[in-house]
Amino acid sequence: MAKSKPNLNVAVEDIPERPAPIVAQRSTRPRRDRAEATGPTVLVGANLEPRYARNLALLHAETGKSKKELLQKALDMLFTSAGGMNLKL
């Protein structure tokens, strides 16, 4: 005949009841509201070397401007220097 398994309920019954420990609540960052688009938008993207993402992240951290704002400014500067008056900004 096989040995009977130990009854673990006895061990649980002997544990004194204590209130649950107080856990410090993590402060949650408020969600950044996305800027309302004034019109239709499109995705402009490219597969670039990792240094571009790293440098963009550094500029974002240093200036506090969103990556979208930084990219828009960079593209506007490119369009102005390369296209001149023929491009709409």
C-alpha positions as MATLAB code, in Angstrom:
seq = 'MAKSKPNLNVAVEDIPERPAPIVAQRSTRPRRDRAEATGPTVLVGANLEPRYARNLALLHAETGKSKKELLQKALDMLFTSAGGMNLKL';
ca = [
       0.000    0.000    0.000;
       1.301    3.463   -0.939;
       2.070    6.048    1.699;
      -0.556    8.713    2.107;
       0.456   12.219    1.171;
       0.952   14.686    4.026;
      -1.954   16.980    4.787;
      -0.741   20.536    4.169;
      -3.976   22.089    5.425;
      -2.721   21.646    8.977;
       0.325   23.802    8.216;
      -1.848   26.548    6.740;
      -4.193   26.532    9.726;
      -1.291   27.186   12.120;
      -0.259   30.411   10.369;
      -1.448   33.426   12.377;
      -3.612   35.854   10.460;
      -1.912   39.178    9.868;
      -3.137   42.108    7.849;
      -1.810   42.257    4.346;
       1.367   44.328    4.045;
       0.961   47.842    2.771;
       2.471   48.139   -0.668;
       3.611   51.546   -1.832;
       1.694   52.513   -4.917;
       3.731   53.431   -7.918;
       3.140   56.900   -9.161;
       1.877   56.712  -12.682;
       2.920   59.253  -15.227;
       0.040   61.025  -16.858;
      -0.472   60.057  -20.455;
       0.733   62.620  -22.875;
      -2.133   63.938  -24.889;
      -1.516   63.548  -28.546;
      -1.806   66.719  -30.505;
      -4.988   66.869  -32.486;
      -4.246   66.604  -36.160;
      -5.523   69.604  -38.077;
      -6.012   67.525  -41.181;
      -5.241   64.174  -42.675;
      -1.828   62.747  -41.836;
       0.460   60.181  -43.459;
       3.308   58.083  -42.153;
       6.737   59.134  -43.400;
       9.391   56.581  -42.487;
      12.707   55.056  -43.455;
      14.959   52.210  -42.348;
      18.018   54.039  -41.063;
      21.146   53.172  -39.110;
      20.655   52.965  -35.316;
      22.662   56.176  -34.804;
      19.765   58.208  -36.220;
      17.337   56.814  -33.665;
      19.867   57.304  -30.867;
      20.597   60.911  -31.852;
      16.897   61.682  -32.211;
      16.254   60.238  -28.751;
      19.076   62.372  -27.314;
      17.672   65.530  -28.894;
      14.225   64.620  -27.593;
      15.624   64.254  -24.058;
      17.708   67.429  -24.205;
      15.105   69.737  -25.740;
      11.892   68.264  -24.364;
      10.364   68.489  -27.838;
       8.617   65.455  -29.244;
      10.357   63.345  -31.844;
       7.603   64.320  -34.263;
       8.317   68.023  -33.750;
      12.055   67.469  -34.231;
      11.528   65.510  -37.436;
       9.067   68.085  -38.789;
      11.569   70.885  -38.173;
      14.389   68.898  -39.816;
      12.245   68.120  -42.868;
      11.128   71.747  -43.161;
      14.785   72.830  -43.101;
      15.612   70.249  -45.798;
      12.714   71.313  -48.001;
      13.631   74.991  -47.655;
      17.292   74.434  -48.495;
      16.761   71.900  -51.288;
      13.475   72.947  -52.863;
      13.240   76.624  -52.274;
      10.005   78.292  -53.218;
       8.515   75.349  -55.135;
       7.610   73.393  -51.990;
       4.715   74.149  -49.667;
       5.654   74.358  -45.992;
];
